[in-house]
Amino acid sequence: MTDRSAEIAANLADVRARIDAACAKAGRDPADVRLLAVTKTFPVQDAATLVDLGVLDLAENREQEAGPKAEAMADLRPGAAVRWHMVGRLQRNKARSVLRWATQIQSVDSDRLVDALAKATTAALAAGERTAPLEVLLQASVDGDPERGGCPLEGLPALAERVIRSSDLRLRGIMAVAPLGMEPSAAFERLAGVAGSLRAEFPSAVELSCGMSNDLEQAIDYGSTCVRVGTALLGGRGLASP
């Protein structure tokens, strides 16, 4: 094991211990909280190390970086059941290309993006570029700030309705980031209420993706089923993918 692999393994053990402790405090089963490793700006070798350590859910923020990285991973770890997730803002003109590698997109926040993804997924399935429908999470804006992306909370039911009208999209839940200037616990409490209401109306929307390196404990306390962790696993940003 290289020094870098040992570092990542130690970091992963620390993150899993934090998740276990947060679940114990909240009276939850750690198996109900998925660890999504955010590998943006880091080389594919780091992502491959995480795969070797059993982390098969990986996330990227930019299609331009993710596509080549997913291809490289397929060569490095052929046969590994890696699930790639798009968690960054997505332009509609990138819909077709992102479908070549993404199992799930967690940043769907507008009617126009839903329509673009639905059209692109239908075309990709017909062309044999993918074999399964696209899983979708709605990105919720807790504070309604349009600069940060996300759908205002009151608009989520209508957006969810638009997703389920597509035969090739699968609504899985909602995703959000705690806004700057707001206590994470307050943001996650508000989000949990919205997620519960949405789940009652759309039973397939079972996933609540919130919580990152600095606030995953608070997110788990309010019901997060997926924590998106980058820095605590791989360190500060600055490395670039080849």
Secondary structure, DSSP 8 states (H G I E B T S, - for coil): --HHHHHHHHHHHHHHHHHHHHHHHHT--GGGSEEEEE-TTS-HHHHHHHHHTT--EEEES-HHHHHHHHHHHHHHSTT---EEEE-S---GGGHHHHTTTEEEEEEE-SHHHHHHHHHHHHHHHHHTS-SS-EEEEEEEESS--GGG--EEGGGHHHHHHHHHTSTTEEEEEEE----TTS-HHHHHHHHHHHHHHHHHHSTT--EEE---TTTHHHHHHTT-SEEEESHHHH-SS-----
